[in-house]
Amino acid sequence: MNIKRFHIETGTGRSAEFTVPDHWDFPMVTCLCGKCAEPFFNRSDRTIIRIDPFQYKYDKCDICSDDKGHDYVIFEDTRLMAA
């Protein structure tokens, strides 16, 4: 299995580096509260990872504007997109 690296920087100054399988692509960085992030966790065509698991300061959720958002990166599985 091939792997690739992504270096992600958020608008709030956080950054992270991810080593992911070759079929994960199109990373999208977004800020989500727990309620808005939940639908992404059980999907087979996307993978969601919290950028900073130790983040203690909340940001505004990009979907509902709740003040309890965390930064996430969402990858799409290109194997399922081609099907």
CYANA upper distance limits for C-alpha pairs under 8 A (distance plus 0.5 A):
  1 MET  CA     21 PRO  CA      7.58
  1 MET  CA     22 ASP  CA      7.77
  2 ASN  CA     21 PRO  CA      6.67
  2 ASN  CA     22 ASP  CA      5.69
  3 ILE  CA     19 THR  CA      7.12
  3 ILE  CA     20 VAL  CA      6.06
  3 ILE  CA     21 PRO  CA      4.97
  3 ILE  CA     22 ASP  CA      5.15
  4 LYS  CA     19 THR  CA      6.18
  4 LYS  CA     20 VAL  CA      6.13
  4 LYS  CA     21 PRO  CA      6.86
  4 LYS  CA     22 ASP  CA      6.25
  5 ARG  CA     17 GLU  CA      7.43
  5 ARG  CA     18 PHE  CA      6.05
  5 ARG  CA     19 THR  CA      4.98
  5 ARG  CA     20 VAL  CA      6.80
  6 PHE  CA     17 GLU  CA      6.14
  6 PHE  CA     18 PHE  CA      5.71
  6 PHE  CA     19 THR  CA      7.06
  6 PHE  CA     20 VAL  CA      8.36
  7 HIS  CA     15 SER  CA      7.74
  7 HIS  CA     16 ALA  CA      6.41
  7 HIS  CA     17 GLU  CA      4.89
  7 HIS  CA     18 PHE  CA      6.95
  8 ILE  CA     15 SER  CA      5.91
  8 ILE  CA     16 ALA  CA      5.83
  8 ILE  CA     17 GLU  CA      6.60
  8 ILE  CA     18 PHE  CA      8.38
  8 ILE  CA     29 VAL  CA      8.26
  9 GLU  CA     13 GLY  CA      7.15
  9 GLU  CA     14 ARG  CA      6.29
  9 GLU  CA     15 SER  CA      4.74
  9 GLU  CA     16 ALA  CA      7.17
 10 THR  CA     14 ARG  CA      5.83
 10 THR  CA     15 SER  CA      6.67
 10 THR  CA     29 VAL  CA      7.52
 10 THR  CA     71 ASP  CA      8.10
 14 ARG  CA     51 ILE  CA      8.47
 14 ARG  CA     52 ASP  CA      8.15
 15 SER  CA     51 ILE  CA      7.90
 16 ALA  CA     51 ILE  CA      6.77
 16 ALA  CA     52 ASP  CA      8.08
 20 VAL  CA     24 TRP  CA      7.05
 23 HIS  CA     77 ASP  CA      6.22
 23 HIS  CA     78 THR  CA      5.84
 23 HIS  CA     79 ARG  CA      6.69
 24 TRP  CA     75 PHE  CA      6.21
 24 TRP  CA     76 GLU  CA      6.03
 24 TRP  CA     77 ASP  CA      5.25
 24 TRP  CA     78 THR  CA      6.61
 25 ASP  CA     75 PHE  CA      6.08
 25 ASP  CA     76 GLU  CA      5.89
 25 ASP  CA     77 ASP  CA      6.94
 25 ASP  CA     78 THR  CA      6.95
 26 PHE  CA     75 PHE  CA      6.33
 26 PHE  CA     76 GLU  CA      6.50
 27 PRO  CA     73 VAL  CA      6.72
 27 PRO  CA     74 ILE  CA      5.99
 27 PRO  CA     75 PHE  CA      5.18
 27 PRO  CA     76 GLU  CA      7.59
 28 MET  CA     73 VAL  CA      5.95
 28 MET  CA     74 ILE  CA      5.64
 28 MET  CA     75 PHE  CA      7.14
 29 VAL  CA     71 ASP  CA      7.53
 29 VAL  CA     72 TYR  CA      6.26
 29 VAL  CA     73 VAL  CA      4.96
 29 VAL  CA     74 ILE  CA      6.98
 30 THR  CA     62 ASP  CA      7.21
 30 THR  CA     71 ASP  CA      6.28
 30 THR  CA     72 TYR  CA      5.98
 30 THR  CA     73 VAL  CA      6.89
 30 THR  CA     74 ILE  CA      8.38
 31 CYS  CA     59 ASP  CA      7.52
 31 CYS  CA     60 LYS  CA      7.36
 31 CYS  CA     61 CYS  CA      5.63
 31 CYS  CA     62 ASP  CA      5.96
 31 CYS  CA     69 GLY  CA      6.06
 31 CYS  CA     70 HIS  CA      5.71
 31 CYS  CA     71 ASP  CA      4.86
 31 CYS  CA     72 TYR  CA      6.47
 32 LEU  CA     36 CYS  CA      6.31
 32 LEU  CA     37 ALA  CA      6.07
 32 LEU  CA     60 LYS  CA      8.06
 32 LEU  CA     61 CYS  CA      4.99
 32 LEU  CA     62 ASP  CA      6.51
 32 LEU  CA     63 ILE  CA      7.42
 32 LEU  CA     68 LYS  CA      8.36
 32 LEU  CA     69 GLY  CA      5.12
 32 LEU  CA     70 HIS  CA      5.98
 32 LEU  CA     71 ASP  CA      7.01
 32 LEU  CA     72 TYR  CA      7.52
 33 CYS  CA     37 ALA  CA      6.57
 33 CYS  CA     60 LYS  CA      8.39
 33 CYS  CA     61 CYS  CA      5.93
 33 CYS  CA     66 ASP  CA      7.28
 33 CYS  CA     67 ASP  CA      8.27
 33 CYS  CA     68 LYS  CA      5.89
 33 CYS  CA     69 GLY  CA      4.44
 33 CYS  CA     70 HIS  CA      6.67
 34 GLY  CA     38 GLU  CA      6.54
 34 GLY  CA     68 LYS  CA      8.33
 34 GLY  CA     69 GLY  CA      7.65
 35 LYS  CA     39 PRO  CA      8.48
 36 CYS  CA     63 ILE  CA      7.48
 36 CYS  CA     64 CYS  CA      8.06
 37 ALA  CA     41 PHE  CA      7.58
 38 GLU  CA     42 ASN  CA      8.17
 39 PRO  CA     43 ARG  CA      7.82
 40 PHE  CA     46 ARG  CA      7.39
 40 PHE  CA     47 THR  CA      7.65
 40 PHE  CA     48 ILE  CA      6.88
 41 PHE  CA     47 THR  CA      7.46
 41 PHE  CA     48 ILE  CA      6.83
 43 ARG  CA     47 THR  CA      7.79
 44 SER  CA     77 ASP  CA      8.44
 45 ASP  CA     76 GLU  CA      6.42
 45 ASP  CA     77 ASP  CA      5.66
 45 ASP  CA     78 THR  CA      8.46
 45 ASP  CA     80 LEU  CA      6.61
 45 ASP  CA     81 MET  CA      8.14
 46 ARG  CA     74 ILE  CA      7.13
 46 ARG  CA     75 PHE  CA      6.03
 46 ARG  CA     76 GLU  CA      4.98
 46 ARG  CA     77 ASP  CA      6.25
 47 THR  CA     74 ILE  CA      6.11
 47 THR  CA     75 PHE  CA      5.68
 47 THR  CA     76 GLU  CA      7.01
 47 THR  CA     77 ASP  CA      8.15
 48 ILE  CA     72 TYR  CA      7.07
 48 ILE  CA     73 VAL  CA      6.32
 48 ILE  CA     74 ILE  CA      4.95
 48 ILE  CA     75 PHE  CA      6.97
 49 ILE  CA     72 TYR  CA      6.01
 49 ILE  CA     73 VAL  CA      5.94
 49 ILE  CA     74 ILE  CA      6.99
 50 ARG  CA     70 HIS  CA      7.71
 50 ARG  CA     71 ASP  CA      6.51
 50 ARG  CA     72 TYR  CA      4.80
 50 ARG  CA     73 VAL  CA      6.90
 51 ILE  CA     71 ASP  CA      6.20
 51 ILE  CA     72 TYR  CA      5.72
 51 ILE  CA     73 VAL  CA      6.91
 52 ASP  CA     71 ASP  CA      7.59
 55 GLN  CA     70 HIS  CA      7.84
 58 TYR  CA     67 ASP  CA      6.88
 58 TYR  CA     68 LYS  CA      5.48
 58 TYR  CA     69 GLY  CA      5.85
 58 TYR  CA     70 HIS  CA      6.58
 59 ASP  CA     67 ASP  CA      6.22
 59 ASP  CA     68 LYS  CA      6.46
 59 ASP  CA     69 GLY  CA      5.28
 59 ASP  CA     70 HIS  CA      6.64
 59 ASP  CA     71 ASP  CA      8.41
 60 LYS  CA     65 SER  CA      5.81
 60 LYS  CA     66 ASP  CA      6.09
 60 LYS  CA     67 ASP  CA      4.95
 60 LYS  CA     68 LYS  CA      6.75
 60 LYS  CA     69 GLY  CA      5.75
 61 CYS  CA     65 SER  CA      5.09
 61 CYS  CA     66 ASP  CA      5.76
 61 CYS  CA     67 ASP  CA      6.84
 61 CYS  CA     68 LYS  CA      7.25
 61 CYS  CA     69 GLY  CA      5.14
 61 CYS  CA     70 HIS  CA      7.96
 77 ASP  CA     81 MET  CA      7.21
 78 THR  CA     82 ALA  CA      6.85
 79 ARG  CA     83 ALA  CA      7.41
